[in-house]
Amino acid sequence: MADLPSPLADVRILSLALNLPGPAALMRCRRMGARCVKLEPPAGDPMRHYNPPAHAELHEGVQVRVADLKTEAGQAVLHEELARADVLLTSFRPSALDKLGLRWDALHARYPSLSQVSIVGGAGAEAEVPGHDLTYLAEHGLVTGTDLPATLFADMAGSLMASEAIVGAALLRATHGAGQGRYVEVALAEAAGYLALPRHWGLTRPTGAVGGAHAGYRVYACKDGRVAVAALEPHFAARLCEAAGIAASDMAAMLSPQTHTAISAFLATRTRAELDRLARERDLPLHTMGD
């Protein structure tokens, strides 16, 4: 595998994208061999200021240049890079792109082989509506209670979709030749919607098998912390029930309140070390955590 060429080795990407989704997409493409250049405003990417280590990791191997795109000098740098790029990655609202002279029809006329991947908040007309990762997750039912989600799901899913779009553009160029530049919009709200499909299907709702209804797929308290239990398949459920001293382990039993109570009581008396050992000895999908 080490001798195989990187899938994006012949692709040059110019990024104007700031904060997280664009740089995360650029990081993935760089790791796939793309040659990456990024233009940052004189004030820098906000990420550089509020989390320098994250900015450094996201831009490892990326050539970062400074250009004020609102000036003639900055526009000259922009078009110097556009003339050499295969893909332009942006994360501005459409109105901001218009002000910078980056409307797709004008870009395509001037650089017919250039593709553009535009990361926006909402899709289509909603691209001008302000929003952020949290609001997109909330829109699709992925925010429960008042606690913040554990990570920036929509941003990171959007970065995956953007890197996927870049790979798609490279594939089209390879199969159909130059002059086949394409425009792809990646909406973070749609990325959140994609992540929400299991909930839409009912899988992760409280009545769903992986939403808490199945006694073998839950987070329980243990003696000195918590344990994530993922004994969903019948053979795993049977091993868990056997360890807990429960006779039945069919689907009906795993959905019953009695089984939930019995497994909860069993796990509450075990320490993390004991449960880690149980997982190894019985080949059980368990992961213990601190409080």
N, C-alpha and C positions, 0 to 999 in steps of 0.2 A: 504493500500500500504506500510505503514511503516513496517509491519510485514513480507513482502516478502523479500527473500534473495537477495542480490545484485548479478547481473548477472555474475560478474567476481570475486566473493568472493573466489573461489578456484583456482584462476590463479595467478601465480607469474611471473612478467615481469622483465627482466633485460634489461636496456636501456644503450646504448652507444651513443645515439643521442644527438647532440648539437644544439645550436641556437634555432629555433622556431618550425618547424614542428614536430620533434620527441618529445620534451618536451610537446607540446600542446596535442599530441596524448596520452602521458603518463598521463597528467593531466586528460583527459577524462576517461581513463581506471581506474585511481585511484578513481575517483568519482563513477565509477561503481563497486567499491569494490576490485579491483585488489591489490595485494601486490606488490609494485613497488620498485625496487632497481636501482640506476643509478651509473655508474662508470664515473667519470670525470677525465680528465688529471690533473697533478699537477698545471697547470696554470688556471684551472677552465674552466667552460663553458663561451664562450665570452659574452653570455647574462648576466652573473653574473656581468660583468664589465660595459657594456654599458647601462644596465637597471636593476639594482638590484631589484626594486619592481616587475618587470615582472618575473624575475628569481624566486623570492620568491613565487609568486602566482603559477607559473607553477610547482613548486616542493613541494608544500604543501603536507605533508603526504608521501613524497618519501624519502626513505633512500638513501642518497648520500654518496658514498665512493670515495676516491681518489686512482687512480691506473694509473701508467705509463705503458700502454700496450706494449711499446717497450722494456720493461725490463723483466727479468725472474720473479722478484717479482710481477710485474704487471700482467703478464700472469698467475701466480699462483692464484692471486685474481680473475682474469677473469674466470678461469676454476672452481674455487670453487663456484662461483655464477652460472655459466652455468649448473653445475651438479644439482642445485636446481631449475632452472628456467623452466617454461613452454614455454615462448616466449622470443626471443631475438629481440630487436628493435634497428636498426642501421640506420645511415644516412651518410655513407661513400660511396665514389665511389668504384666500384668493385675492382679496383687495390689496393686501400688502405686496403680493407678487406683481400685481398690475402696476403698482407705484414704482417698483424696481425694474420695470420693463421686461418682466419674465412671464408674460402670458404665453400659454402653450402654442397658440397659432403662430405668434411672432417667432418664438424659439424654434419651432419646427421648420419654419420657412428659412431661417438663417442657418440652422444646424440640422439638416434632415436625418442624419444618422444618430442624433442624440435622443436618448429616452429620458423621461422625467418621472420620478417617483415622488409624489407629493403627499406628505403626511399631514392630515388635517384632523380636526376634532370630530365634527359630525360629517355625515355623507351629503354630497350634493349641496342643496341650498342651506343645509345646516352647518356648512363649513365656516360660516361667518359668526355662528353663535358661540359665545365664550363657554368654555368648559374645561374640565381637567379629569385626570384619571378617576378621582373619587366620584364625580358626577356621572361619568359614563358607566361606572360599575353600579351606582345607585339606580340609574335608568333601567338596568337589566336585572335588578333584583339580587345583586351580588354584595350588597351591604346589609348586614343584619345587626340589629341593636345599634349602639352608639360607638362601638369600638371601630377604629380604623382598620381596613384590611391589612393583612400581614405584609403585603408588598404592593408594588405598582403594577397590577395585573394588566390593565388595558395598555399602559405604555409599553410593557415588555412584549405583550402579544402583538401590539402594533409594530414593534421593531422586527419581530419575526415575519410578519406579513410584508413589511417593506423590503427586507432582505430577500424574501421569496419573490417579490416583484422584480427585484434587480436581477436575480438569477433567471427569471422568465424572460426579461428583456435581453439578457446575454444569449439565451438559448435561441430566441427569435433572430437575433443578429447573426448567430452562427449558422442557422438553417436557411435564412432568407437573404442574408447579405446586408451590406450597408444601405442606408436610406430607408430603413424600416424602423425608425425611432417611434416609440410609443409613449403615451401618457397613462400613468396608473395612479389613481387616487387611493390612498390607504387611510381610512377613517378609524380613529381610535374608538369611537362609539361602536362601530361594527366589530372591531376586535373584541370589545367587551361582550358584544352580543354573541360572538362565536364561542367565547369562554362560557357563556351562560347557557349554551344549548343543553348540557346535561340537566340543568335545573329546569329548563323549559320542558324537557321530556319527562320530568318528574323523578329522575334518578337521584338527585341530591336534595329533594325536598324532604321534610321530616317523615313523610310516609314512604319514601324511596329506600331501596336496599342499601345504597351508599349515602343516605341522608340521615341515618340514625335508626331506621326501623329494624335493621338486621343487628342482632346482638353481637355478632362477630365483627362488625365494622363500626367502631365507635372510639371515642376517647374516654377513658375511665380514670378515676383517681386510684392511685396505689398508695402504699404506706408512706412513701417519702417523695411523692411527685405525681406524675401522670403517665399513662401508657396508651399509645395509639395502637389499636388492635385492628388488623385487616384480614381476619380469618373469614373471608367471604365464600371461597369455594368450599364445596361439601367436605373434602378431605381435611382442609384446614379447620373448618367449623367442628368436625368430629374430634380432632386432636385437642382443640380448645375446650370443648365440653368434657372430654375425658379427663383433662387436667383439672377441671373445675368440679369434677364429680357429678356431672349432669348426664343422665341416661340418654336422652333424645337429642339429636342434632340435625333433624331434617329441616326443611325451609319453614314449615309451620311452627316448629319449636323455636327456631332462631328468631322468629318474628313475635314471639309471645312475651308479655311483660314478665312472666315468671323466669324465663331464661335470662332476660336483661338483669333482673334482680340478683339471680344466682351468680352470674359472671361478675357483676359489679361487686358483690360481697366477697367473692374469691379473690379478685384482684386487689381489693382494698386492704387485704391482710398480707400482701406480698410486697417486698421492697423492690426497688429498681434492679438491684443486683440479682435477686432471685428470679425476676421476670426475664432479665437478659439471659440468664442461664437456661431457663425454661424454653425460651425461643430457640436457643442453640440445640438443646437436647431433643426437642420435639419438632424441630423444623417449622416453627410458627412465625408468621409475619407480624412481629410485635416490635415497637420502638418506644423505649422509655424516655421520659423528659422530666426536667426539673419543674418546680411550680412556676 
